[in-house]
Amino acid sequence: MANPVGWFEIYVQDLPRAKAFYEGVFQTTLEHLGTGDEVQMWAFPMEPEGQGAAGALVYMAGAPSGGMGTIVYFMCEDCAVEARRLTEQGGRIHKEKFSIGEYGFIALGLDTEGNMIGLHSLK
C-alpha cells in the first residue's frame, strides 16, 4: 500500500525569501522546475522512486499563502534543531518541540510567508 500523499505545494508570495528560508532551515538546495511565467516552482530534493511525498514552493499570482488549513510535516532527526534554524531564518515558533507519545515529537512553526509547517522526529 502506498502512502496517501504524493505531492505537496507550499504557496508563497516572496519566492526568493521563502527559498532562502527553507534552504536554511533544512540545510538543502531547492531545484528550479521548468515552469512558465504564471507559475514559478522550486522543488525540495526528491527521489522519484523513493518513499514519502515530494513537493515544491510555488508562486502563482492570485494564490495566497498563509493560514493553517493544511500542515506539511517535515521529517527531522531532532525537530528541535530545525525549530532553532526556523527562527534563525526569519520564521516564528508556534509551539516548541513536544511529545506525541509513542510517535515521537513535533514542533510547529510559521515560515516567512505565514504558512504553518510541522517538524517531526522520533527523538
Contacts in CASP RR format, 6 or more apart in sequence:
PFRMAT RR
TARGET T0000
AUTHOR 0000-0000-0000
METHOD contacts of the structure
MODEL  1
MANPVGWFEIYVQDLPRAKAFYEGVFQTTLEHLGTGDEVQMWAFPMEPEG
QGAAGALVYMAGAPSGGMGTIVYFMCEDCAVEARRLTEQGGRIHKEKFSI
GEYGFIALGLDTEGNMIGLHSLK
3 51 0 8 1.000
3 52 0 8 1.000
3 53 0 8 1.000
5 52 0 8 1.000
5 53 0 8 1.000
6 52 0 8 1.000
6 53 0 8 1.000
6 54 0 8 1.000
7 53 0 8 1.000
7 54 0 8 1.000
7 55 0 8 1.000
8 53 0 8 1.000
8 54 0 8 1.000
8 55 0 8 1.000
8 56 0 8 1.000
8 72 0 8 1.000
9 41 0 8 1.000
9 55 0 8 1.000
9 56 0 8 1.000
9 57 0 8 1.000
9 58 0 8 1.000
10 18 0 8 1.000
10 55 0 8 1.000
10 56 0 8 1.000
10 57 0 8 1.000
10 58 0 8 1.000
10 65 0 8 1.000
10 72 0 8 1.000
10 111 0 8 1.000
10 113 0 8 1.000
10 115 0 8 1.000
10 117 0 8 1.000
11 58 0 8 1.000
11 59 0 8 1.000
11 60 0 8 1.000
11 63 0 8 1.000
11 64 0 8 1.000
11 65 0 8 1.000
11 66 0 8 1.000
11 113 0 8 1.000
11 115 0 8 1.000
12 18 0 8 1.000
12 57 0 8 1.000
12 58 0 8 1.000
12 59 0 8 1.000
12 65 0 8 1.000
12 111 0 8 1.000
12 113 0 8 1.000
12 115 0 8 1.000
13 59 0 8 1.000
13 64 0 8 1.000
13 65 0 8 1.000
13 113 0 8 1.000
14 112 0 8 1.000
14 113 0 8 1.000
15 40 0 8 1.000
15 42 0 8 1.000
15 57 0 8 1.000
15 59 0 8 1.000
17 112 0 8 1.000
17 113 0 8 1.000
18 57 0 8 1.000
18 111 0 8 1.000
18 112 0 8 1.000
18 113 0 8 1.000
19 30 0 8 1.000
19 42 0 8 1.000
19 57 0 8 1.000
20 89 0 8 1.000
21 89 0 8 1.000
21 90 0 8 1.000
21 91 0 8 1.000
21 111 0 8 1.000
21 112 0 8 1.000
22 28 0 8 1.000
22 30 0 8 1.000
22 44 0 8 1.000
22 57 0 8 1.000
22 111 0 8 1.000
23 29 0 8 1.000
23 30 0 8 1.000
24 85 0 8 1.000
24 88 0 8 1.000
24 89 0 8 1.000
25 82 0 8 1.000
25 85 0 8 1.000
25 86 0 8 1.000
25 89 0 8 1.000
26 44 0 8 1.000
26 74 0 8 1.000
26 82 0 8 1.000
26 85 0 8 1.000
27 85 0 8 1.000
28 44 0 8 1.000
28 45 0 8 1.000
29 45 0 8 1.000
30 42 0 8 1.000
30 43 0 8 1.000
30 44 0 8 1.000
30 45 0 8 1.000
30 56 0 8 1.000
30 57 0 8 1.000
31 42 0 8 1.000
31 43 0 8 1.000
31 45 0 8 1.000
32 41 0 8 1.000
32 42 0 8 1.000
32 43 0 8 1.000
33 41 0 8 1.000
33 42 0 8 1.000
33 43 0 8 1.000
33 56 0 8 1.000
34 41 0 8 1.000
35 41 0 8 1.000
38 60 0 8 1.000
38 61 0 8 1.000
39 58 0 8 1.000
39 59 0 8 1.000
39 60 0 8 1.000
40 58 0 8 1.000
40 59 0 8 1.000
40 60 0 8 1.000
41 56 0 8 1.000
41 57 0 8 1.000
41 58 0 8 1.000
41 59 0 8 1.000
42 56 0 8 1.000
42 57 0 8 1.000
43 54 0 8 1.000
43 55 0 8 1.000
43 56 0 8 1.000
44 54 0 8 1.000
44 55 0 8 1.000
44 56 0 8 1.000
46 54 0 8 1.000
46 55 0 8 1.000
48 54 0 8 1.000
65 113 0 8 1.000
65 114 0 8 1.000
65 115 0 8 1.000
66 113 0 8 1.000
66 114 0 8 1.000
66 115 0 8 1.000
66 116 0 8 1.000
67 114 0 8 1.000
67 115 0 8 1.000
67 116 0 8 1.000
68 116 0 8 1.000
69 116 0 8 1.000
71 108 0 8 1.000
71 116 0 8 1.000
71 117 0 8 1.000
71 118 0 8 1.000
72 117 0 8 1.000
72 118 0 8 1.000
73 106 0 8 1.000
73 117 0 8 1.000
73 118 0 8 1.000
73 119 0 8 1.000
73 120 0 8 1.000
74 82 0 8 1.000
74 117 0 8 1.000
74 118 0 8 1.000
74 119 0 8 1.000
74 120 0 8 1.000
75 120 0 8 1.000
75 121 0 8 1.000
76 82 0 8 1.000
76 119 0 8 1.000
76 120 0 8 1.000
76 121 0 8 1.000
77 121 0 8 1.000
77 123 0 8 1.000
78 121 0 8 1.000
78 123 0 8 1.000
79 97 0 8 1.000
79 105 0 8 1.000
79 106 0 8 1.000
79 107 0 8 1.000
79 118 0 8 1.000
79 119 0 8 1.000
79 120 0 8 1.000
79 121 0 8 1.000
80 96 0 8 1.000
80 97 0 8 1.000
80 105 0 8 1.000
80 107 0 8 1.000
80 121 0 8 1.000
82 107 0 8 1.000
82 119 0 8 1.000
83 93 0 8 1.000
83 96 0 8 1.000
83 97 0 8 1.000
83 107 0 8 1.000
83 109 0 8 1.000
83 119 0 8 1.000
86 92 0 8 1.000
86 93 0 8 1.000
86 109 0 8 1.000
86 111 0 8 1.000
86 119 0 8 1.000
87 93 0 8 1.000
89 112 0 8 1.000
90 112 0 8 1.000
91 109 0 8 1.000
91 110 0 8 1.000
91 111 0 8 1.000
91 112 0 8 1.000
92 109 0 8 1.000
92 110 0 8 1.000
93 107 0 8 1.000
93 108 0 8 1.000
93 109 0 8 1.000
94 108 0 8 1.000
94 109 0 8 1.000
94 110 0 8 1.000
94 116 0 8 1.000
95 106 0 8 1.000
95 107 0 8 1.000
95 108 0 8 1.000
95 109 0 8 1.000
96 107 0 8 1.000
97 105 0 8 1.000
97 106 0 8 1.000
97 107 0 8 1.000
97 119 0 8 1.000
98 105 0 8 1.000
98 106 0 8 1.000
98 107 0 8 1.000
99 105 0 8 1.000
100 106 0 8 1.000
104 120 0 8 1.000
104 121 0 8 1.000
104 122 0 8 1.000
104 123 0 8 1.000
105 120 0 8 1.000
105 121 0 8 1.000
105 122 0 8 1.000
105 123 0 8 1.000
106 118 0 8 1.000
106 119 0 8 1.000
106 120 0 8 1.000
106 121 0 8 1.000
107 118 0 8 1.000
107 119 0 8 1.000
108 116 0 8 1.000
108 117 0 8 1.000
108 118 0 8 1.000
108 119 0 8 1.000
109 116 0 8 1.000
109 117 0 8 1.000
109 118 0 8 1.000
109 119 0 8 1.000
110 116 0 8 1.000
110 117 0 8 1.000
111 117 0 8 1.000
END
